[in-house]
Amino acid sequence: KSKRDREGTEQGKKPTPAKIYFNAIQICRNHLRSYASDWKSLCDQTFLQNVFDAGVGFYVFAGCATIDCVFSLVAKDAGGAVVGYIPLFVSVKSHDDFTEAAAVIECHQLKRKAEEAEPEFGALCLLVIFGAEREGSDTKRLDRSCVEKLCQGHCAEAVLRIPRNDQFGLSHVFASMTSDRDETTEILASHCFVGYENA
């Protein structure tokens, strides 16, 4: 159960999320290591609100285990009022043949790590596989059932396979990407997150 479920209704029933929204127009690098051992800081509501309101997502620091990117989702009730913020943890793989069995293992690791952080409104764990030779049946898991789980305050997992010759050329771009960042500029590149984590 999520932290939200365990806390119960001692102070009255909490609003029920009805819809989930995504907002990101830019992605940058967050070199901070505060979430190296656990993801609790990534589930902080103030942090997630700032990330969502800024319309950004971020790549994690080099060598970070399990995840590659983090975004923020917002949950709203039927009237459009904000209920809370939900972390979106993304793991990116680039394999010609990433089997469904391997995807299940990867998703399990993502979800376990997310649940250990006890997110207040659950979390969405997304495995993105670039350069896939074929579409797996597991891609159908990114559907309404994920939204329903999140609206209930649970962690949900999903798989998105991007074919090698996708019409937007995403797999080709991803395969061609190289990093030109200098480690000495890490704090400068992450300055926008320093205030969030110390707020």
Secondary structure, 3 states (H helix, E strand, C coil): CCHHHHHCCCCCCCCCCCEEEECCCEEEECCCCCCCCCCHHHHCHHHHHHHHHHCEEEECCCCCCCCCEEEEEEEECCCCCEEEEEEEEEEEEECCCCCHHHHHHHHHHHHHHHHHCCCCCCCEEEEEEEEECCCCHHHHHCCHHHHHHHHCCCCEEEEEEEECCCCCCHHHHHHHCCCCCCHHHHHHHCHHHHHHHHC
